[in-house]
Amino acid sequence: MKSTVILISGRGSNMQALIEAGLPVAAVISNRADAAGLKHAAARGIVTSVIPHRDYTTREAFDAALAQAIDGFRPDLVVLAGFMRILTDAFVLRYQGRMLNIHPSLLPAFPGLDTHARALAAGVKLHGCSVHFVTPQLDHGPIVIQAAVPVLPHDDPEKLAARVLAQEHRIFPQGVRWFLEEKLVIERGVVRVKGELPQQVFAP
């Protein structure tokens, strides 16, 4: 059976969505011992591990330790579910083509942090989230599936974030499931799904 290893740094709400969707999770690893998501995973009988990034003097050393921990579980897919560390190119290339991330914007718009406030400041009328393959260029990997939500007149970053998060919980399990079912094909940097399944969701 195919399996995943999920990396988290905090509450792990997207991790919970993946677990509750019945996806196979071999382990949950965090760079923070106080990450609330670890308790949820342990309560579901999932192996958890902590690799504290502050124990390592360089990003390279931390990433090497993290990779060793991941490889011990022999996962088919590494999933970044709110993992708040910028990974080195060497780490990303080690898992090239088998590492997915969820980002709270309609990429390629608004890579990086503070996406909801930036979307509001830009005056966009649609915002959303994207599941994408991880590449060395931050938040620029091939896009698997996206969900769009309307930006409403009285939105603030918190209100908008809450509606986007609901869609993250909807599309992340779908993207991971497609990968595990070997339905994803990357052609010239563009992802298509075997069977021509829709790769976009429009929330009301």
C-alpha positions in Angstrom: 0.0 0.0 0.0 1.2 3.5 -0.8 1.8 5.9 2.1 2.6 9.4 3.0 4.7 11.3 5.5 3.2 14.6 6.6 5.3 17.6 7.7 3.7 20.2 10.0 4.7 23.1 12.2 1.5 24.0 14.0 -2.1 23.1 14.5 -2.1 20.8 11.5 -5.7 21.5 10.2 -4.8 20.4 6.7 -3.1 17.3 8.2 -6.4 16.5 10.0 -8.3 16.9 6.7 -5.9 14.3 5.1 -6.3 11.9 8.0 -10.0 12.2 8.1 -10.2 11.6 4.4 -8.8 8.2 5.1 -5.5 8.7 3.3 -2.6 6.4 4.3 -0.3 8.3 6.7 2.9 6.5 7.9 4.0 9.3 10.1 3.7 13.0 11.0 6.9 14.9 11.6 7.2 18.4 13.0 10.1 20.8 13.5 8.3 22.0 16.7 7.7 19.9 19.8 4.7 22.1 20.7 2.9 21.7 17.3 -0.7 21.0 18.3 -1.2 18.7 15.3 1.1 16.1 16.9 -1.4 15.3 19.6 -4.2 14.9 17.0 -2.1 12.5 14.9 -1.0 10.5 18.0 -4.6 10.2 19.1 -5.4 8.6 15.7 -2.6 6.0 16.3 -0.2 7.6 13.8 3.5 7.6 14.5 4.8 11.1 15.3 8.3 12.5 15.4 10.0 15.8 16.2 13.1 17.1 14.5 13.7 20.5 16.2 15.2 22.9 13.7 16.9 24.9 16.5 19.1 21.9 17.3 20.9 22.4 14.0 23.3 25.2 13.1 22.6 25.2 9.4 19.6 24.6 7.1 21.6 21.9 5.4 22.1 20.0 8.6 18.5 20.2 9.6 17.3 19.1 6.2 19.7 16.1 6.3 18.2 15.0 9.6 14.7 15.5 8.4 15.3 13.5 5.2 16.8 10.7 7.3 13.7 10.6 9.4 11.4 10.7 6.4 13.3 8.0 4.6 13.0 5.7 7.5 9.2 5.4 6.7 9.8 4.8 3.0 6.9 7.0 1.9 5.7 7.4 -1.7 4.8 11.0 -1.0 5.9 13.8 1.3 3.2 16.2 2.2 3.8 19.8 3.5 0.8 20.7 5.6 1.6 24.0 7.2 5.3 23.2 7.4 6.9 26.6 8.0 10.4 26.0 7.0 12.1 27.1 3.7 13.7 23.9 2.5 17.1 23.7 0.8 17.3 22.9 -2.9 19.1 19.6 -2.2 16.2 18.5 0.0 13.6 19.5 -2.5 15.4 17.8 -5.4 15.7 14.6 -3.2 11.9 14.3 -3.3 11.3 15.9 -6.7 8.0 14.7 -8.2 6.8 13.2 -4.9 6.3 16.2 -2.6 3.1 18.3 -2.5 2.3 21.5 -0.7 -0.9 23.5 -0.1 -0.6 27.3 -0.6 -3.3 29.9 0.4 -3.5 31.7 -2.9 -4.3 31.1 -6.6 -0.8 30.6 -7.7 1.2 32.1 -9.3 -0.4 35.1 -7.6 0.8 35.9 -4.1 3.6 33.4 -3.3 5.0 33.6 0.1 3.4 34.9 3.3 0.4 37.2 4.2 -1.5 36.1 1.1 -4.9 37.1 2.3 -4.0 40.7 3.2 -2.0 41.1 0.0 -5.0 39.8 -2.0 -7.3 42.4 -0.4 -4.8 45.2 -0.9 -4.5 44.2 -4.6 -8.3 44.4 -5.0 -8.6 40.9 -6.6 -12.2 39.6 -6.9 -11.2 36.0 -6.6 -8.8 34.4 -4.1 -8.2 30.8 -3.1 -5.7 28.0 -2.7 -3.5 25.8 -4.7 -2.1 22.3 -4.3 1.2 22.1 -6.1 4.3 20.0 -6.5 7.3 21.5 -4.6 10.2 22.8 -6.6 13.3 24.8 -5.5 11.5 28.0 -6.5 9.2 28.9 -3.6 5.5 28.3 -4.3 6.1 28.0 -8.1 5.8 24.2 -8.7 3.3 22.6 -11.1 -0.3 23.1 -10.0 -2.4 20.0 -9.3 -5.7 21.6 -8.3 -7.1 25.0 -7.2 -10.1 26.3 -5.4 -11.4 29.8 -5.9 -13.5 31.8 -3.5 -15.1 35.2 -4.1 -13.7 38.2 -2.3 -16.6 39.9 -0.6 -17.1 43.6 0.1 -16.6 43.5 3.8 -13.8 40.9 3.9 -10.8 41.3 6.2 -7.8 38.9 6.1 -9.3 36.7 8.9 -12.7 36.3 7.2 -11.1 35.6 3.9 -8.6 33.2 5.4 -11.4 31.2 7.0 -13.2 30.7 3.7 -10.0 29.8 1.9 -9.1 27.3 4.6 -12.4 25.4 4.2 -11.4 24.9 0.5 -7.9 23.9 1.4 -9.4 21.0 3.4 -11.5 20.1 0.4 -8.8 20.1 -2.3 -5.7 18.9 -0.5 -7.0 15.4 0.1 -8.1 15.2 -3.5 -4.7 16.1 -4.8 -3.0 13.7 -2.5 -5.4 10.9 -3.5 -4.8 11.5 -7.2 -1.0 11.2 -6.6 -1.4 8.0 -4.7 -3.7 6.6 -7.4 -1.1 7.5 -10.0 -3.5 9.8 -11.8 -1.2 12.8 -12.1 0.9 13.4 -15.2 3.3 16.4 -15.6 3.8 17.5 -19.2 6.0 20.5 -19.9 5.5 21.7 -16.4 1.7 21.4 -16.5 -0.2 18.8 -14.4 -3.1 16.9 -15.9 -5.2 14.2 -14.3 -5.8 10.9 -16.0 -9.5 10.7 -16.8 -9.7 14.4 -17.3 -11.1 15.0 -13.8 -11.7 18.7 -13.0 -8.8 20.5 -11.5 -10.7 23.5 -10.3 -13.3 24.1 -7.6 -15.4 27.3 -7.4 -16.8 27.9 -3.9 -20.1 29.8 -3.6 
